[in-house]
């Protein structure tokens, strides 16, 4: 099957390559940050599908902007921002956990995307369209037909198996959060207990804690939101009280001034 002039098998191999490059970039960043190897990503294999998905979407949707760098940069930011936001939202709804949170960073949208990450994605997208795509697509398409078929089917089967196993592992987080939440009210304790249970299981489960050390159950996020709303309501109440006091004081002063004038 050909889509926009490119074989679907080439798209899949391109997807895996960029997923691997994304995983490698994440690992290097965490190595610099924490001085240790951290196997990033939801899947067991060395790839982060969100990078591969973003790269393929950019390849399909934005090729026509190749000669317009400003429009290309803006469109890449838009595509990658929507992808990251939807990925965060769906992962949260499906697996009942927040896997990354940019709430503490400036210029974020619901903690799911932020300016600090989206700008580099814009630059990477421009690099993909102008530099890496022509090279990688050319190399893949130059392979003999039999090799393209072998690589496509072999890697597709491995990828599907990885998704099935990894989904089972990740789903455990959601189920455990619900079970633990029945007995505990303190959301920090819920998250701590879930992490302890994960650490007590096999390496596939423990890997999630290392990959996402800041993972939080949804209940934690809900409680934080409630506390934030409660704090805001209290601040508004106090502000209203202060305004009422000030107005009463102003009225009394005006009345006293009127009485003084009459004297």
Residue pairs with C-beta under 8 A, 6 or more apart in sequence:
1 7
1 8
2 8
3 11
3 60
4 60
4 63
6 59
6 137
7 141
7 148
9 148
9 149
9 152
10 137
10 140
10 141
10 148
11 56
11 59
11 60
12 152
12 155
12 156
13 140
13 148
13 151
13 152
13 155
14 52
14 55
14 56
14 59
14 133
14 136
14 137
14 140
15 49
15 52
15 53
15 55
15 56
16 47
16 52
16 155
16 159
17 52
17 136
18 51
18 52
18 54
18 55
18 56
18 128
19 47
19 48
19 49
19 51
19 52
19 53
20 46
20 47
21 51
22 47
22 48
22 50
22 51
22 52
23 40
23 41
23 46
23 47
23 48
23 51
24 46
25 51
26 40
26 41
26 48
27 37
27 38
27 39
27 40
30 36
30 37
30 38
30 40
31 37
31 38
38 210
38 211
39 46
39 207
39 210
39 211
40 48
40 211
41 47
41 48
41 49
41 211
42 48
42 49
42 91
42 99
42 166
42 170
42 211
43 49
43 162
43 163
43 166
44 162
44 165
44 166
44 204
44 207
45 158
45 159
45 162
50 83
50 84
50 87
53 83
54 79
54 80
54 83
54 121
54 125
55 128
57 79
57 83
58 76
58 79
58 80
58 125
58 128
58 129
59 128
59 129
59 133
61 75
61 79
62 72
62 75
62 76
62 79
62 125
62 129
63 129
65 71
65 72
65 75
65 129
66 72
66 129
66 130
69 126
72 125
72 126
72 129
73 122
73 123
73 125
73 126
74 122
76 121
76 122
76 124
76 125
76 126
76 129
77 118
77 119
77 121
77 122
77 125
79 125
80 118
80 121
80 122
80 125
81 109
81 113
81 118
81 121
84 112
84 113
84 117
84 118
84 121
85 109
85 110
85 112
85 113
88 98
88 99
88 100
88 112
88 113
89 112
91 97
91 99
92 98
92 99
92 218
94 174
95 170
95 171
95 173
95 174
96 173
96 174
96 177
96 178
96 217
96 218
97 173
97 174
97 177
97 215
97 216
97 217
97 218
98 111
98 215
98 216
98 217
98 218
98 220
98 221
99 212
99 215
100 112
100 212
100 214
101 111
101 214
101 216
101 221
102 108
102 111
102 112
102 113
102 114
102 116
102 117
103 111
105 114
105 115
105 116
106 114
106 115
107 114
107 115
107 116
108 114
108 115
140 148
143 151
165 204
169 204
169 205
169 208
170 208
172 198
172 201
172 205
173 194
173 198
173 208
173 215
173 217
176 194
176 197
176 198
177 190
177 194
177 217
177 218
177 219
180 190
180 193
180 194
180 197
181 190
181 217
181 219
184 190
184 193
187 217
187 219
187 220
187 222
187 223
187 224
188 220
190 217
190 219
190 220
191 215
191 216
191 217
191 220
194 217
195 209
195 215
198 205
198 206
198 208
198 209
199 205
199 206
199 209
208 215
209 215
